[in-house]
Amino acid sequence: MSDRKEPVDEHFLTTVAALPETPRRSDERAGELWALFDAQAGSRHLDLMARRLGSQGLGYYSIGSSGHESNAAVAAALRPTDPALLHYRSGGFYVRRGRQVPGAEPLRDVALGVVASADEPISAGRHKVFGNAALSVIPQTSTIASHLPRAVGLGFALGRAEKLGVATEWPTDSVVVCSFGDASANHSTATGAINSALHCAYQGLAMPLLLVCEDNGIGISVRTPHGWIENTYGHRPGLRYFTADGADPVACLDIAREAADWVRTHRAPAFLHLRTVRLMGHAGSDVESGYRSRTEITADYARDPLLATAKALVSRGIATPEEVIAHYEAARDEVARVADDALGRRKLAGAGEVMASICRNRPDALARRAGEIPQRRAFDRAPESEGPLTLAQAINRSLAEELGRDERVLVFGEDVARKGGVYGVTRGLRKTFGGTRVFDTLLDEQSILGTALGAGLAGLLPIPEIQYLAYLHNAADQLRGEGSTLSFFSDGRYRNPMVVRIAGYGYQKGFGGHFHNDNSIAALRDLPGVVLASPSRPDDAAAMLRTCVAAAHVDGRVCVFLEPIALYHTRDLHEPGDGGWLADYPAPGTGHVPIGRAREYGDGADLTLVSFGNGVPMSLRVARRLGERGVRARVLDLRWLAPLPVDDLLAAAQATGRVLVVDETRRSGGVSEAVVTALTDHRFPGPVARVTSEDSFIPLGPAAYHVLLDEDTVEQAALDVVKR
């Protein structure tokens, strides 16, 4: 199948061939116009190649850049060291950026991605993305502007790192460029991220962010109202607005440079509205004629940016039509060569190779890091000498320990600084470590997590707080689609080190209801490579937080630290005043809790109660009541919900031969499903049962206890299991 059969290809060739020749003359823009054209032509032929290989079953799903090649002018306006988080139609940008770096082969990079070759330089064939660490292009899926919060976070973090004296891989005067489409500009992720950038700039914080909206007027088949982007972003206070038409290459070069220079000088956000067209439909499988007329489709050919640059070269006397076509055909030949080479390259071989980049796991290095004694301990009195602490106090001391240990650690979120957290968990940290490292954010969970994603890229170690578990769900994609995938899509080259603290679960009294008593964690449990910690005791909480920070530091892990609100200030276990749920602080250097290791209570031989979070003290109380009935039970605190401590679970189950899973989360999608499945997968022969909370949201007041798991239910279920 010939590339020449594409109407866009034929239109370009026939139109350029018919251009009237202009007398040759010297033009100071000749070099940059030729560089622009060659990058655009390379991108165009990559699209044509991808369509051809796709039709032959040799290439895989990719979205073309045809009609958007004017974004090559943005690359020309920036330095190759400026970090770029790109829209999926940024082929022109990528090729132009690649040709700014000696030895780079951008055409080959993209061709390898199209055929999903393991030799592709960023994702190793795992996904078709624009990315290359040598080009400072950070791979993004960018499907619904999901990368914008990270871009804002990176812009913020560059300034914060400079203030802290922390080196990043990018120069201190870098500009972060982030491109996206006009349809994505309407997504709440985009609007929230841009608002966050303006919020920072309004406070005088550095935000060197160039937002590039590539406006082709249509999102798949849905039209963007004419003038909408300019009306929405052209007059935003604090957001410098630039606009250029992709059909005017000289203006694109000039305006893109003006925008980039403005951001670099002012360290403030700017919005470049790049008006484009979309040629050859949304993607390879898209039948554009199903929603656009033939007249409308062909009318866009006149605004083809590649054709516009060709016309500029000819009309300015820089080149003849024949010379332009020669360059165009040379790009076709070069792309054909790299495509042929790419087709002969190897693919990923087996699940092990595919999964190798999800996360690193170096337990020995993690243990060494967790065992280090901080040089600075900002305490009037060492916490290990304070005597028994509550869960909230232990977490507070552990956060202070990590802030003292490593100057790169940041603690931030809603109300965490001046107020010290809704429950006092971060009290005193801002006073001790300053507002540069402990700070309040705006009330937007996507922006909080985006700040963490950007900070991790910049070499910082963020510990963001999500105030309540229910508040996470509107921002979960920042963990699911961004945090958990970056290492996978970059073959481990880029990581997202962070520890996300979340207050959650039920049983909170006085200030309850669904949004403050949420027991749904299903959205967190199936994220490959993400660590999900769930401490219940104060000493475990401090040691597990130490582990999570070490895992973020050593292996770049994304860790979620789920804190049971109802246990924050709990002191007693069995009777009022017994202090049974207090614990001494584990001193630095005394160890940590390895990821995936459970904690066992007692040595009962009749029944194993498996639980976590609030379920642990509940199970311990039930175990005591069972003992009064002559049933000897032991309790296993899972502590880690991902990865599950399967070895410890099996050992505890085999010790008694009977298991009851005590799960405070919901019956559907709850933790017990995974626990029971693990026992089944390993052919545990004994009886297994589970008790859970109901498949319900949690109401206010006493009604909550109609749907939350209670101790009487646990006790009765335990007796039933023992009878089997």
C-alpha positions in Angstrom: 0.0 0.0 0.0 1.6 3.3 -1.1 1.8 6.3 1.2 1.0 8.5 -1.9 -2.6 7.2 -1.8 -3.3 9.4 1.3 -5.2 12.5 0.1 -3.2 14.7 2.4 0.0 13.4 0.9 -1.2 13.9 -2.7 -2.6 17.4 -1.9 0.7 18.5 -0.5 2.7 17.3 -3.5 0.4 18.7 -6.2 0.0 22.1 -4.4 3.7 22.6 -3.9 4.5 21.5 -7.5 2.0 24.2 -8.7 3.5 27.0 -6.7 5.0 29.9 -8.7 8.8 30.2 -8.4 10.1 33.3 -6.6 13.5 34.7 -7.5 16.2 33.4 -5.2 17.2 35.8 -2.5 19.0 35.8 0.9 16.7 35.5 3.9 17.9 35.6 7.5 15.0 33.1 8.4 16.1 30.5 5.9 17.9 28.2 8.4 15.1 28.1 10.9 12.4 27.7 8.3 14.2 24.8 6.7 14.7 23.3 10.2 11.0 23.8 10.9 10.0 22.2 7.6 12.3 19.2 7.9 10.9 18.5 11.4 7.3 18.9 10.2 8.0 16.7 7.1 9.6 14.0 9.3 6.5 14.0 11.6 4.1 13.9 8.7 5.9 10.8 7.2 5.9 9.1 10.5 2.1 9.5 10.5 1.8 8.1 7.0 4.1 5.2 7.9 2.1 4.5 11.1 -1.1 4.3 9.0 0.4 2.0 6.5 1.9 -0.3 9.1 -1.4 -0.3 11.0 -3.3 -1.3 7.9 -0.9 -4.2 7.4 -1.1 -5.4 11.0 2.5 -4.4 11.7 2.0 -1.2 13.6 -0.1 -0.6 16.7 -2.5 2.1 17.9 -1.1 5.5 17.7 -2.6 9.0 17.2 -1.2 11.1 14.4 0.2 14.6 14.6 -0.8 15.7 11.1 -2.2 19.2 11.1 -0.4 19.9 14.4 3.1 20.1 13.1 3.2 23.8 13.9 4.2 22.7 17.4 7.7 22.2 16.0 8.0 26.0 16.4 7.5 25.6 20.1 10.4 23.2 20.3 12.5 25.6 18.3 11.7 28.4 20.9 12.8 26.3 23.9 16.0 24.8 25.0 16.5 21.0 24.7 17.0 21.0 28.5 13.5 22.4 29.2 11.4 19.6 30.5 8.5 18.8 28.2 5.3 16.9 29.0 3.6 16.5 25.6 0.3 16.1 24.0 -0.1 12.9 21.9 -0.1 15.0 18.7 3.3 16.5 19.4 5.3 14.7 16.7 6.6 17.9 15.2 7.8 19.1 18.6 9.5 15.8 19.2 11.3 15.7 15.9 12.4 19.3 16.2 13.6 18.8 19.8 15.5 15.7 18.8 17.4 17.5 16.1 18.6 20.0 18.7 20.5 17.3 20.5 23.6 15.7 18.9 23.3 12.0 18.3 19.5 11.9 18.9 17.4 9.9 16.3 13.8 11.2 16.8 12.4 9.5 13.7 13.8 6.2 14.7 12.5 6.6 18.3 8.9 7.1 17.0 9.1 4.3 14.5 10.2 1.9 17.2 7.3 3.0 19.3 4.8 2.5 16.4 5.9 -1.2 16.1 6.1 -1.7 19.9 9.8 -2.6 19.8 11.6 -3.4 23.0 14.4 -1.2 21.6 12.2 2.0 21.8 14.2 4.4 23.9 11.7 5.4 26.6 8.9 2.8 27.2 10.7 -0.1 25.5 7.7 -0.8 23.5 5.2 -0.8 26.4 3.2 2.1 25.1 3.3 4.6 22.2 4.5 7.8 23.8 6.8 10.7 23.1 9.6 10.5 25.5 13.4 10.5 25.8 15.4 11.4 28.8 18.2 12.7 26.7 15.7 15.2 25.2 14.1 16.1 28.5 10.8 14.7 27.2 9.0 13.0 30.0 6.6 10.4 28.7 2.9 11.1 29.2 -0.3 9.3 28.2 -2.0 12.8 28.1 -5.3 11.4 27.2 -7.5 13.8 29.1 -4.9 16.4 30.2 -4.1 14.1 33.1 -0.5 15.3 32.8 -1.3 18.9 33.6 -1.3 18.6 37.4 2.2 17.0 37.2 3.4 19.8 34.9 2.2 22.4 37.4 3.8 20.4 40.2 7.1 20.3 38.3 7.0 24.0 37.7 6.4 24.6 41.4 9.0 22.0 42.4 11.8 23.6 40.3 11.5 26.8 42.3 11.1 25.0 45.6 14.2 22.8 44.9 16.2 25.9 44.0 15.1 27.5 47.3 16.2 24.5 49.2 19.5 24.1 47.4 18.4 20.7 46.0 19.9 19.8 42.6 17.5 18.7 39.8 18.4 17.2 36.4 17.2 20.5 34.8 18.8 24.0 34.9 17.4 26.3 37.5 16.0 28.7 34.8 14.2 26.0 32.9 10.7 26.4 31.4 8.3 23.5 31.8 6.3 23.1 28.6 3.0 21.2 28.7 0.9 20.7 25.6 -2.7 19.5 25.3 -5.8 19.7 23.0 -8.7 22.1 23.0 -11.1 19.3 24.0 -8.9 18.3 27.0 -8.8 22.0 28.0 -12.4 21.5 29.2 -11.6 18.6 31.5 -11.7 19.3 35.2 -8.1 18.0 35.4 -7.0 20.8 33.1 -9.1 23.6 34.6 -8.0 22.6 38.1 -4.3 22.4 37.1 -4.4 25.8 35.4 -6.2 27.3 38.4 -3.5 25.8 40.7 -0.7 27.4 38.5 -2.4 30.8 38.8 -2.9 30.3 42.5 0.8 29.8 42.9 1.7 32.8 40.7 -0.8 35.0 42.6 1.2 34.3 45.8 4.4 35.2 44.1 5.6 31.6 43.9 7.8 30.7 40.9 5.7 28.9 38.2 7.8 28.7 35.0 5.1 26.9 33.0 4.3 27.3 29.3 0.8 25.8 28.6 0.4 25.1 24.9 -3.2 24.5 23.8 -3.2 22.9 20.4 -6.6 23.9 19.2 -7.9 22.0 16.2 -11.5 22.7 17.0 -12.7 19.1 17.6 -12.4 16.4 20.2 -12.8 13.0 18.3 -16.2 14.0 16.9 -17.3 16.7 19.2 -16.7 20.3 18.1 -15.3 22.9 20.3 -17.4 26.1 19.9 -15.6 28.7 17.8 -13.7 31.2 20.0 -14.2 29.1 23.1 -10.5 28.7 24.0 -9.7 32.4 23.5 -12.8 33.5 25.4 -11.9 31.1 28.3 -8.2 31.7 28.6 -7.5 34.9 26.7 -8.3 37.2 29.6 -7.5 35.3 32.7 -5.9 37.5 35.4 -2.4 36.3 36.0 -2.2 34.2 32.8 -0.2 35.8 30.0 -1.9 34.9 26.7 -0.3 34.4 23.4 -1.9 33.1 20.2 -0.6 32.0 16.8 -2.0 30.3 13.7 -0.3 27.1 12.6 -0.8 28.2 9.0 1.7 31.1 9.6 5.1 29.5 10.3 7.0 32.7 10.8 4.5 34.1 13.3 4.5 30.7 15.0 8.3 30.9 15.4 8.2 34.4 16.7 5.2 34.1 19.0 6.4 30.8 20.5 9.8 32.4 21.2 8.2 35.4 22.7 6.0 33.2 25.0 8.9 31.0 26.0 11.2 34.0 26.8 8.4 35.6 28.8 8.0 32.6 31.0 11.7 32.2 31.5 12.1 35.8 32.4 9.1 36.2 34.6 8.9 32.7 36.2 5.2 32.8 35.7 2.7 30.8 33.7 1.7 31.7 30.1 -0.8 30.2 27.7 0.1 29.7 24.1 -3.1 29.2 22.0 -1.8 27.4 18.9 -4.6 27.2 16.3 -4.2 24.1 14.3 -6.2 21.6 12.2 -6.6 17.9 12.5 -5.7 15.9 9.3 -6.5 12.3 8.7 -8.9 11.9 11.6 -8.6 11.3 15.3 -6.7 8.0 15.1 -6.1 5.1 12.8 -9.5 3.5 13.5 -11.4 6.7 13.3 -13.8 7.1 10.3 -13.9 10.9 10.1 -16.4 10.9 7.3 -19.0 9.6 9.7 -19.3 13.0 11.4 -17.6 15.5 9.1 -18.5 16.4 5.5 -16.1 15.9 2.7 -16.1 19.6 2.1 -15.2 20.3 5.7 -12.4 17.8 5.7 -10.8 19.0 2.6 -11.1 22.7 3.6 -8.6 22.0 6.3 -6.0 21.1 3.7 -5.5 24.8 3.0 -4.4 25.3 6.7 -1.9 22.4 6.6 1.1 23.8 8.6 3.5 21.7 6.6 2.1 23.2 3.4 2.3 26.7 5.0 6.0 26.3 5.7 6.6 25.0 2.2 4.8 28.1 0.8 6.9 30.3 3.0 10.1 28.8 1.8 9.1 29.3 -1.8 7.5 32.7 -1.5 10.5 34.1 0.3 12.9 32.9 -2.4 14.6 30.5 0.0 13.8 27.4 -2.1 12.2 26.3 -5.3 9.1 24.0 -5.3 11.3 21.2 -6.6 13.7 21.7 -3.7 10.9 21.6 -1.2 9.5 18.4 -2.7 13.0 16.9 -2.6 13.3 17.6 1.1 9.8 16.1 1.6 10.7 13.0 -0.3 14.0 12.7 1.5 12.0 12.6 4.8 9.8 9.9 3.3 12.9 7.8 2.4 14.4 8.3 5.8 11.3 7.3 7.6 11.0 4.2 5.4 14.5 3.2 6.3 13.9 3.6 10.1 10.6 1.8 9.7 12.2 -1.1 8.0 14.8 -1.2 10.7 12.2 -1.0 13.4 10.3 -3.9 12.0 13.3 -6.1 12.4 13.8 -5.2 16.1 12.8 -7.5 18.9 9.6 -7.2 20.9 9.2 -7.6 24.7 9.6 -11.2 25.6 7.4 -12.5 28.4 5.6 -11.1 31.4 8.8 -10.7 33.4 10.3 -8.3 30.9 7.0 -6.4 30.5 6.7 -6.0 34.3 10.3 -5.3 35.1 9.9 -1.5 34.9 6.8 -1.3 37.1 8.9 -0.8 40.2 12.3 -1.5 41.7 12.4 -3.6 44.8 15.7 -3.6 46.7 14.8 -4.7 50.3 18.5 -4.6 51.5 19.0 -1.1 50.3 15.7 -0.1 51.7 16.6 -1.6 55.1 19.9 0.3 55.2 18.1 3.6 54.4 15.4 3.0 57.0 18.0 2.1 59.6 20.0 5.3 59.2 20.0 7.6 62.2 19.0 11.2 61.2 21.7 13.8 61.7 19.1 16.3 62.8 16.3 15.4 65.2 14.2 18.4 65.9 12.8 17.4 69.3 13.1 18.9 72.7 12.9 15.3 73.9 13.6 12.2 71.9 10.2 10.6 71.1 11.5 7.2 72.2 11.9 8.6 75.7 8.5 10.2 75.8 6.8 7.0 76.9 3.7 5.4 75.3 2.3 7.5 72.4 -1.0 7.5 70.4 -1.1 6.7 66.8 -1.4 10.4 65.9 1.6 11.2 68.0 3.7 8.4 66.6 3.0 9.5 63.0 3.8 13.1 64.0 7.2 12.1 65.4 8.0 10.0 62.4 7.2 12.8 60.0 9.5 15.1 62.0 12.2 12.4 61.9 12.0 12.2 58.1 12.0 16.0 57.7 15.1 16.1 59.9 16.7 13.1 58.1 16.5 14.5 54.5 16.2 18.1 53.4 14.4 17.0 50.3 11.3 15.8 52.2 8.2 18.0 51.9 5.0 17.7 53.9 1.9 19.4 52.4 -1.8 19.3 52.0 -5.0 20.9 53.2 -4.7 22.4 56.7 -1.4 20.5 57.4 0.8 23.6 58.2 -0.6 26.4 60.3 -3.5 24.3 61.8 -1.3 21.2 62.1 -3.9 18.9 60.5 -7.6 18.4 61.2 -6.6 15.8 63.9 -3.3 17.4 64.9 -1.1 14.8 63.2 1.2 17.4 61.6 1.1 19.9 64.6 4.4 21.8 65.1 6.1 20.6 61.9 5.8 24.0 60.1 7.1 25.8 63.1 10.1 23.5 63.3 11.0 23.0 59.7 9.6 26.2 58.1 7.0 27.0 55.5 9.2 26.0 52.5 9.0 22.4 53.5 5.7 22.2 55.4 2.9 24.1 53.7 -0.8 24.3 53.0 -2.2 23.8 49.6 -5.4 24.8 47.9 -8.4 22.5 48.3 -8.0 20.4 45.2 -6.8 16.8 45.6 -5.7 16.6 41.9 -3.4 19.6 42.5 -2.1 18.1 45.7 -1.2 14.9 44.0 0.1 16.7 40.9 2.4 18.7 43.2 3.7 15.5 44.5 4.2 14.0 41.1 6.1 17.0 39.9 8.2 17.2 43.1 9.3 13.6 42.8 10.5 14.3 39.2 12.5 17.3 40.5 14.4 15.1 43.0 12.4 16.0 46.1 10.6 13.5 48.4 7.0 14.6 48.8 4.7 13.4 51.6 1.3 14.8 50.6 -1.8 14.4 52.7 -5.3 13.7 51.4 -7.5 14.9 54.2 -10.1 12.1 54.0 -10.2 8.9 52.0 -13.5 10.0 50.3 -11.7 13.0 49.0 -9.2 10.9 47.1 -11.7 9.4 44.6 -12.1 12.5 42.5 -8.3 12.6 42.0 -7.6 8.8 41.9 -6.4 9.0 38.3 -3.3 11.0 39.5 -2.2 7.8 41.2 -3.8 5.3 38.8 -3.0 6.9 35.4 0.0 9.0 36.3 1.8 7.9 39.5 1.6 4.2 39.0 2.4 4.3 35.3 5.4 6.6 34.8 8.1 4.0 35.7 6.3 1.5 33.4 6.1 3.9 30.5 9.7 5.1 30.9 11.3 1.7 31.4 12.2 2.8 34.9 14.0 6.0 33.8 11.6 8.3 35.6 10.0 7.5 39.0 7.4 9.0 41.3 8.8 8.8 44.8 6.1 9.8 47.2 4.3 8.8 50.4 0.6 9.8 50.2 -0.9 10.0 53.7 -4.7 9.4 53.7 -6.9 9.5 56.8 -9.6 6.9 56.3 -11.8 4.0 57.4 -15.0 4.2 59.5 -15.8 4.2 63.2 -15.1 7.9 63.7 -17.5 9.3 66.3 -19.0 12.7 66.5 -17.8 13.9 63.0 -19.0 11.1 60.8 -21.0 10.5 57.7 -19.8 9.2 54.4 -17.2 11.8 53.5 -15.4 11.5 56.9 -16.0 7.8 57.4 -15.2 6.1 54.0 -14.2 2.5 54.0 -13.7 1.9 50.2 -10.2 1.3 49.2 -10.8 -0.8 46.1 -9.4 2.0 43.9 -6.0 1.7 45.6 -5.6 -2.1 45.8 -5.0 -3.0 42.2 -2.4 -0.4 41.2 0.7 -2.3 40.0 3.8 -1.5 42.0 2.0 0.9 44.4 2.6 0.1 48.1 -0.5 0.3 50.3 0.4 0.5 54.0 -2.3 0.2 56.7 -0.9 0.6 60.2 -3.1 0.2 63.3 -0.7 0.5 66.2 1.4 3.6 67.0 4.8 1.7 66.9 3.9 0.1 63.6 2.8 3.4 62.2 6.1 5.1 62.9 8.2 2.2 61.7 6.0 1.6 58.6 6.2 5.3 57.7 10.0 5.0 58.0 9.8 2.1 55.6 7.6 3.9 53.1 9.9 7.0 53.0 12.9 4.7 52.5 11.1 2.9 49.7 10.3 6.2 48.0 13.9 7.3 48.4 15.6 4.1 47.4 13.3 2.6 44.8 11.2 5.6 43.7 8.1 3.8 45.0 4.6 5.3 45.2 3.4 4.5 48.7 -0.1 5.1 50.1 -0.2 5.3 53.9 -3.7 4.7 55.0 -4.3 6.0 58.6 -7.3 4.9 60.7 -9.0 8.1 61.9 -10.8 6.3 64.7 -7.5 5.1 66.2 -5.6 8.4 66.0 -6.2 9.3 69.6 -7.2 5.9 71.0 -5.5 5.0 74.2 -7.2 2.0 75.6 -7.8 -1.5 74.3 -10.0 -3.6 76.7 -11.0 -1.3 79.5 -11.0 2.5 80.1 -7.6 3.5 81.4 -5.7 0.4 80.4 -3.5 2.2 77.9 -3.5 -0.9 75.8 -3.4 0.9 72.5 -0.5 3.1 73.3 3.1 2.1 72.3 6.6 3.4 72.6 8.2 5.1 69.7 10.7 2.9 67.8 14.0 4.7 68.0 15.9 5.3 64.7 18.3 2.5 63.9 16.1 -0.1 65.7 14.6 -1.4 62.5 11.7 -0.9 60.3 8.7 -3.0 59.1 9.6 -4.7 55.8 7.1 -4.3 53.0 4.8 -7.3 52.9 5.4 -8.5 56.5 2.5 -9.0 58.9 2.4 -8.9 62.7 1.0 -11.7 64.8 -0.6 -11.4 68.3 -0.8 -14.5 70.5 -0.2 -18.2 69.8 -3.7 -19.6 69.9 -4.1 -22.9 68.2 -7.8 -23.0 67.4 -8.4 -20.0 65.1 -6.6 -17.3 63.2 -8.3 -13.9 63.0 -6.9 -12.0 60.0 -7.4 -8.3 60.0 -6.0 -4.7 59.6 -6.7 -1.2 60.6 -9.6 -0.8 63.1 -10.2 -4.5 62.8 -7.0 -5.3 64.7 -8.1 -4.0 68.1 -11.6 -5.3 67.4 -10.1 -8.8 66.8 -7.9 -8.6 69.9 -11.0 -7.9 72.0 -12.9 -10.7 70.4 -9.9 -13.1 70.9 -10.1 -12.3 74.6 -13.8 -13.0 74.7 -13.3 -16.2 72.8 -10.6 -17.2 75.3 -13.2 -16.9 78.1 -15.3 -19.5 76.1 -12.3 -21.9 75.8 -11.4 -20.9 72.2 -7.8 -20.0 71.7 -7.4 -17.5 68.9 -4.4 -15.6 67.4 -4.7 -12.4 65.5 -2.7 -11.5 62.4 -2.4 -7.8 61.5 -1.8 -7.7 57.7 -0.3 -4.2 58.0 0.4 -4.2 54.2 -2.6 -4.4 51.9 -0.5 -4.3 48.8 1.5 -6.3 48.5 -0.3 -8.7 50.8 1.9 -10.6 53.3 1.0 -13.9 51.8 3.8 -15.9 53.4 2.9 -14.7 56.9 -0.8 -15.2 56.1 -0.2 -18.8 55.2 2.0 -19.5 58.2 -0.6 -18.1 60.6 -3.4 -20.0 58.8 -1.6 -23.3 58.9 -0.8 -22.8 62.6 -4.5 -23.1 63.5 -6.1 -24.7 60.5 -9.0 -22.2 60.6 -9.3 -18.7 59.4 -11.8 -15.8 59.9 -11.0 -12.7 57.9 -12.2 -9.6 59.9 -12.6 -6.9 57.2 -14.0 -3.5 58.1 -14.2 -2.6 54.4 -17.2 -3.5 52.1 -18.1 -7.0 51.2 -17.8 -6.2 47.5 -14.4 -5.0 46.5 -13.0 -5.3 50.1 -9.7 -6.6 51.3 -11.1 -9.9 52.4 -11.7 -10.9 48.8 -7.9 -10.9 48.2 -7.1 -12.6 51.4 -9.6 -15.5 50.8 -8.3 -15.8 47.2 -4.7 -16.0 48.4 -5.6 -18.8 50.8 -7.5 -20.6 48.0 -4.7 -20.1 45.5 -2.3 -21.8 47.9 -4.7 -24.6 48.6 -5.2 -23.9 52.2 -7.3 -27.0 53.3 -9.0 -25.6 56.4 -12.3 -23.7 56.8 -12.2 -20.1 55.8 -14.9 -17.4 56.4 -15.1 -13.7 56.3 -17.1 -10.9 58.0 -17.2 -7.5 56.5 -19.1 -4.2 56.6 -22.1 -3.9 54.4 -22.1 -2.7 50.8 -23.3 0.7 51.9 -22.1 4.2 52.3 -21.7 5.2 55.9 -24.5 7.4 57.4 -24.3 9.8 60.2 -24.7 9.0 63.9 -25.7 5.7 65.4 -27.1 4.5 62.0 -23.4 4.0 61.0 -23.3 0.9 63.2 -26.0 -0.8 61.2 -23.7 -1.1 58.3 -20.2 -1.2 59.9 -18.8 -4.5 61.1 -19.1 -5.0 64.9 -17.5 -7.2 67.5 -20.6 -9.3 68.2 -20.7 -10.3 64.5 -17.0 -11.2 64.6 -17.5 -13.3 67.7 -20.4 -15.2 66.3 -18.7 -15.9 63.0 -15.6 -17.0 64.9 -17.6 -19.6 66.9 -19.2 -20.8 63.7 -15.8 -21.4 62.1 -14.5 -23.2 65.1 -17.4 -25.6 64.9 -16.6 -26.7 61.4 
